[in-house]
Amino acid sequence: MRKPDTIEHLYLDFDSFFASCEQQRRPELRGRPVGITPTTGDDGMGSGGVIAASREAKAAGMRSVLSQRDALRICPDMAFVPQDPAYYREMHHCAQASIKRILPIEKVMSIDELSCRLGPEHIRDPLGCATRIKAELAAGIGPFITASIGFAANGHLAKMACKEDKPDGATVWRPEDLPDAMTHIPLTGIPGIGEGMERRLSQAGITDMADLLGTSPKQLRRIWGSVAGERFWQAIQGYEVITQKSKRGMIGHGRVLPATWRGLSEPYGCARMLLTKAARRLRREGFVANTLYVSLKIRLRPGAEPRGWADTTDLHGAHDDRTCLKGLDRIWQPLAEKAANVPFINIAHIMVSFSGLERAEDRQYDFWTSRDPERRRWERVTEIIDHVNLAANRSMITVGPWTPPPGGNAGGKIAFTRVPEAEDFWEDAPRRAEPA
């Protein structure tokens, strides 16, 4: 296993990216605490929510997702701005173009984080490299969208270094600087250690960075319960760790719904749209799904706390719209029958997701599916629909009703873990291909 003797990686993390994008395009927001909200109206939970905050809000004490009411207690002058994911996606791609003028991007982790492998000239002058990147970003997307940058021997350490001087900082951890440069970091400040893992480490007598660095790879393997613990040890020790690409486990979309919606009709239309968009992602990424999962948060009286409800159905390696929507109907119909005599019902949140994913080219048809001409026909129909929609650059045709919920951005919401594609924002009123 190779242990680099110099810095080789750069990690870049944009500072409060979504709020900074809004501050860049709206001068009246600059210098103020800003909270990004899910929709233009009530988020369906009765109090509104803040899903991302500006650096000013974080400096005042905001550390996680809060209700607007709680956010105002911390920042009485906070400005609430509805999310605009399509704009954030555009700024993400513009930012990448700026960075590529200085060095190639090796991996995009999320809409606001990426990593690069350094060339000889960047290794010789990392701070100069950071200065040039920041200048290109200021010229390309604006000076109010800043980034923090870390340099280290491997990507894991570079990510840790990146967080040392936020916002708008640049930190270099050369191998000779370690471990002294990171002994002050708490365990939960290390990528890969959350509250649950911190408890497990504490039970093993590991309570700080010095303890962690003094462990053996086999001990961390036992604590993690897998080889991931051993790889984690290698990463924090400065080795170049080659990790296997993670396997996609699920694809899905969720939506917070208005508190004013009553009954199941409008939420059902929203569920159909979310499911159709998720099925499009399945096909774009080359997967079929074996299971459909639907979960709801249901309020049975005004102002009550929503109760959770969920169900699943088998799809047998499907990715065409009609089969997926038929699966939704199998789940939804019994719920609708039970709710028929309920005096009040408000669905506060919907989540639809596909699991049991496998590559479409590796799909093994079972006996019944392989003999189902309707399903094979609808797979061909869905392929044609995708082609037409892509050519039109909008949702020209869908299978059945297509009813975007209030606030827009259904299936194209704010994204920290993935970069939405242009198709995620298609919400035009389409012509419909009615199912048989």
MARMARVO-82329 format. One record per residue (C-alpha): residue in three letters; x, y, z. Coordinates in steps of 0.001 Angstrom, whole numbers, padded with zeros to 6 digits, always signed. Example, Ala and Ser with C-alpha at 12.3 -4.5 7.8 and 13.67 -1.06 7.14 Angstrom:
2
ALA+012300-004500+007800SER+013670-001060+007140
END
This chain:
436
MET+000000+000000+000000ARG+001383+003395-000986LYS+001818+006233+001502PRO+002423+009516-000381ASP+005291+011691+000833THR+003639+014911-000391ILE+000222+016434-000964GLU-001657+014899-003905HIS-005309+015859-003463LEU-007447+018989-003291TYR-010932+019031-001761LEU-013256+021982-002378ASP-016425+022687-000395PHE-018574+025698-001278ASP-019596+027842+001682SER-023367+027808+002330PHE-023809+027240-001392PHE-027570+027631-001814ALA-027867+030752+000342SER-024716+032203-001250CYS-026224+031738-004710GLU-029234+033776-003597GLN-027005+036459-002092GLN-025035+036651-005342ARG-028082+037363-007481ARG-029989+039456-004901PRO-027894+042296-003455GLU-030471+043061-000747LEU-029662+039697+000886ARG-025927+040267+001187GLY-024627+040462+004734ARG-027922+039223+006209PRO-028860+035831+007620VAL-030716+033939+004889GLY-032766+030749+005216ILE-033681+028652+002178THR-037172+027171+002428PRO-038672+024172+000575THR-041532+026032-001159THR-043046+029458-001583GLY-045726+028731+001013ASP-046414+026661+004086ASP-044373+023488+003997GLY-047286+021337+005141MET-045884+020789+008628GLY-047649+023858+010030SER-044636+026044+010729GLY-042469+026175+007616GLY-038913+024959+007481VAL-035367+026102+006734ILE-033332+023546+004774ALA-030159+025578+004209ALA-028706+028688+005843SER-026236+031421+004970ARG-022878+031866+006665GLU-024328+034785+008649ALA-027065+032526+010040LYS-024549+029807+010883ALA-022341+032338+012643ALA-025353+033295+014785GLY-025844+029692+015878MET-027888+027860+013234ARG-026397+024398+012872SER-029096+022171+011380VAL-032499+022086+009749LEU-034947+024169+011781SER-038478+025473+011577GLN-038844+029092+010510ARG-040151+029871+013983ASP-036990+028511+015638ALA-034782+030176+013035LEU-036329+033563+013858ARG-035531+033043+017538ILE-031857+032747+016583CYS-031862+035355+013796PRO-034807+037777+014162ASP-033855+039535+010921MET-033560+036360+008837ALA-034781+036567+005240PHE-036602+033443+004023VAL-036110+032587+000343PRO-037826+029679-001472GLN-035428+027231-003060ASP-034550+027461-006748PRO-032804+024137-007518ALA-032586+024764-011255TYR-030587+027935-010581TYR-028292+026147-008110ARG-027680+023442-010688GLU-026759+026086-013273MET-024329+027738-010839HIS-022820+024332-010014HIS-021953+023714-013656CYS-020647+027269-014119ALA-018446+026793-011049GLN-017053+023555-012471ALA-016168+025360-015687SER-014250+027985-013683ILE-012324+025387-011679LYS-011392+023415-014799ARG-009490+026442-016057ILE-006968+025774-013265LEU-006954+021971-012951PRO-009093+018941-013902ILE-011898+017807-011594GLU-011446+014189-010559LYS-014733+013555-008749VAL-017939+015486-007993MET-019228+014388-004584SER-022331+016558-004511ILE-023678+019823-005846ASP-021334+021764-003527GLU-018319+019468-003033LEU-015669+018097-005391SER-012103+016831-005421CYS-009121+017159-007743ARG-005805+015373-008122LEU-002891+017790-008055GLY-000270+018227-010744PRO+003399+019032-010004GLU+002843+022803-010282HIS-000056+022663-007793ILE+001957+020546-005368ARG+004765+023120-005420ASP+002406+026030-004707PRO-000939+024853-003265LEU-001917+028226-001825GLY-001223+029847-005171CYS-003458+027200-006762ALA-006215+027999-004255THR-005888+031721-004952ARG-006239+031160-008699ILE-009294+028936-008231LYS-010974+031540-006036ALA-010221+034263-008576GLU-011724+032178-011390LEU-014827+031494-009299ALA-015254+035183-008487ALA-014966+036062-012174GLY-017138+033169-013388ILE-020007+033016-010884GLY-019488+036031-008618PRO-017572+037008-005476PHE-020371+036144-003036ILE-020190+032411-003798THR-017021+031361-002020ALA-015329+028037-001356SER-013051+026511+001244ILE-010190+024340-000014GLY-008052+021666+001625PHE-004846+020005+000422ALA-003477+016702+001743ALA-001920+013377+000775ASN-005299+011698+000205GLY-008880+012777-000371HIS-010091+011970+003142LEU-007471+014141+004808ALA-008011+016887+002213LYS-011700+016953+003133MET-010808+017300+006802ALA-008315+020088+006018CYS-010953+021856+003931LYS-013137+022378+007008GLU-010339+023928+009077ASP-010648+027466+007735LYS-014269+027947+006702PRO-015581+030074+005179ASP-013405+031044+002195GLY-010226+029494+003569ALA-007380+027333+002259THR-005515+024796+004418VAL-002493+022689+003490TRP-001694+019519+005426ARG+001604+018118+004223PRO+002532+014639+005489GLU+005180+016152+007782ASP+002477+018355+009386LEU+000547+015324+010598PRO-000713+014168+012992ASP-000073+017373+014960ALA-002228+019494+012624MET-005339+017451+013329THR-005118+016331+016952HIS-007554+019071+018047ILE-010387+017786+015838PRO-013218+016011+017727LEU-014189+012558+016531THR-017491+013773+015116GLY-015558+016323+013047ILE-014022+013501+011016PRO-015861+012452+007841GLY-017221+008956+008392ILE-017847+009304+012149GLY-021355+010209+013228GLU-022968+010078+016647GLY-023606+006329+016437MET-020018+005489+015506GLU-018723+007891+018153ARG-020637+005857+020775ARG-019142+002613+019497LEU-015654+004081+019573SER-016226+005408+023097GLN-017326+001958+024248ALA-013985+000693+022936GLY-012088+003348+024911ILE-011454+005653+021939THR-012578+009159+022883ASP-010347+011575+020966MET-008123+011897+017914ALA-005012+010694+019755ASP-006801+007496+020768LEU-008065+007005+017216LEU-004631+007446+015644GLY-003197+004988+018172THR-005534+002143+017222SER-004716-000721+014889PRO-006476-001351+011574LYS-007822-004683+012869GLN-009355-002972+015899LEU-011213-000451+013729ARG-012324-003272+011467ARG-013920-004960+014488ILE-015577-001724+015625TRP-016940-000944+012158GLY-017913-004556+011637SER-016434-004563+008141VAL-013351-003828+006064ALA-014531-000207+005951GLY-012988+000295+009405GLU-009614-000842+008139ARG-009864+001477+005126PHE-010802+004324+007470TRP-007617+003687+009509GLN-005535+003744+006328ALA-007114+007028+005247ILE-006472+008931+008485GLN-002898+007569+008565GLY-002229+009184+005178TYR-002255+006153+002859GLU-003679+006332-000628VAL-006892+004314-000294ILE-008572+002886-003385THR-012234+002354-002601GLN-014679+000369-004656LYS-017492+002304-006291SER-020581+002016-004101LYS-023541+000150-005522ARG-026721+002131-006058GLY-029270+000991-003482MET-032354+003032-004289ILE-033771+005821-006421GLY-036657+007938-005215HIS-038258+011310-004656GLY-040093+012913-001737ARG-042291+015946-001293VAL-043662+017995+001597LEU-047311+018811+000821PRO-049468+021833+001722ALA-051418+021667+004965THR-054427+022983+003030TRP-054738+019781+001003ARG-057488+017462+002240GLY-058200+013873+001263LEU-056139+011654-001039SER-056907+012960-004527GLU-054268+015705-004819PRO-051572+013732-002948TYR-052210+010803-005293GLY-051578+013056-008300CYS-048356+014263-006687ALA-047302+010655-005960ARG-047848+009755-009639MET-045665+012634-010771LEU-042892+011817-008271LEU-043005+008166-009306THR-042842+009007-013017LYS-039816+011234-012443ALA-038109+008531-010371ALA-038810+005963-013117ARG-037186+008295-015636ARG-034094+008382-013443LEU-034140+004585-013293ARG-034001+004420-017073ARG-031429+007190-017481GLU-029102+005433-015053GLY-029668+002028-016672PHE-031508+000260-013848VAL-034635-001778-013295ALA-036318-002100-009890ASN-037738-005082-008067THR-039536-003250-005245LEU-041600-000085-004963TYR-041761+001562-001521VAL-044268+004298-000634SER-044231+006112+002696LEU-046553+008857+003906LYS-046896+011153+006890ILE-050601+011480+007584ARG-052364+014003+009805LEU-055812+012861+011009ARG-056886+016129+012604PRO-055880+019772+012082GLY-052631+020649+013836ALA-051891+017061+014865GLU-048449+015508+014539PRO-048298+013416+011347ARG-048241+009634+011717GLY-046044+007452+009563TRP-047457+004904+007131ALA-045648+002780+004519ASP-046155-000165+002185THR-044303-001993-000580THR-045100-004002-003690ASP-043084-006174-006058LEU-042195-004879-009524HIS-040209-007852-010863GLY-037455-005943-012655ALA-039511-003049-014053HIS-038653+000450-015211ASP-041473+001393-017596ASP-043950+004021-016410ARG-047099+001905-016697THR-045812-001027-014610CYS-044469+001335-011946LEU-047737+003301-011810LYS-049737+000069-011563GLY-047560-000763-008551LEU-048443+002587-006984ASP-052140+001848-007512ARG-051788-001525-005733ILE-050439+000325-002699TRP-052728+003357-002862GLN-056104+001702-003482PRO-056389-000099-000098LEU-055368+003119+001651ALA-058023+005074-000257GLU-060681+002530+000732LYS-059730+002796+004417ALA-059700+006595+004254ALA-063124+006851+002586ASN-064934+007228+005926VAL-062268+009223+007763PRO-063634+012722+008542PHE-060266+014509+008186ILE-057085+013440+006451ASN-054089+015507+005362ILE-051020+013889+003849ALA-048105+016029+004991HIS-045328+014205+003161ILE-044911+011623+000381MET-041881+009496-000426VAL-041739+007040-003332SER-038632+004984-003955PHE-037398+002050-005994SER-035131-000568-004438GLY-033788-003972-005368LEU-032029-002290-008277GLU-030136-004202-010938ARG-028598-003222-014214ALA-031161-003397-017011GLU-028834-005464-019200ASP-028420-008018-016386ARG-032161-008404-015723GLN-033419-011955-015455TYR-037056-012177-016535ASP-039194-014540-014502PHE-041627-016900-016194TRP-044677-014633-016020THR-042918-011390-016926SER-041205-012868-019945ARG-044624-013993-021226ASP-046378-010675-020592PRO-046738-008995-024005GLU-048464-005941-022477ARG-045487-005196-020282ARG-043000-005627-023104ARG-045159-003375-025284TRP-045272-000664-022608GLU-041506-000808-022251ARG-041262+000067-025933VAL-043926+002788-025547THR-042031+004309-022601GLU-038825+004321-024641ILE-040623+006318-027358ILE-042088+008723-024755ASP-038601+009358-023336HIS-037284+010064-026829VAL-040083+012562-027577ASN-039716+014336-024236LEU-035957+014627-024630ALA-036353+016074-028123ALA-038937+018586-026841ASN-036886+019354-023701ARG-040015+019099-021565SER-042650+016628-020368MET-044513+016554-023666ILE-046104+013128-023032THR-046807+011180-019838VAL-048735+008052-018961GLY-051904+009344-017329PRO-052432+012493-015219TRP-049551+014869-014551THR-050266+017328-011726PRO-047326+019393-010390PRO-047821+020338-006718PRO-047675+023957-005486GLY-044188+025426-005329GLY-042787+023508-008290ASN-039478+021602-008260ALA-041142+018230-007588GLY-038386+015677-008091GLY-035859+018444-008684LYS-035639+019761-005140ILE-032567+021087-003376ALA-029927+018391-003504PHE-026892+017945-001239THR-026003+014399-002256ARG-026579+014485-006007VAL-026633+016973-008835PRO-030103+017152-010425GLU-030337+016741-014192ALA-032232+019101-016461GLU-034996+016505-016898ASP-035716+016629-013156PHE-037205+020092-013606TRP-039610+019335-016437GLU-043048+020241-015045ASP-044903+021369-018154ALA-048517+020391-018567PRO-048135+017501-021044ARG-050271+015612-023464ARG-051154+012290-021907ALA-050792+008735-023083GLU-053694+007075-021312PRO-052939+003597-019958ALA-054973+000673-021160
END
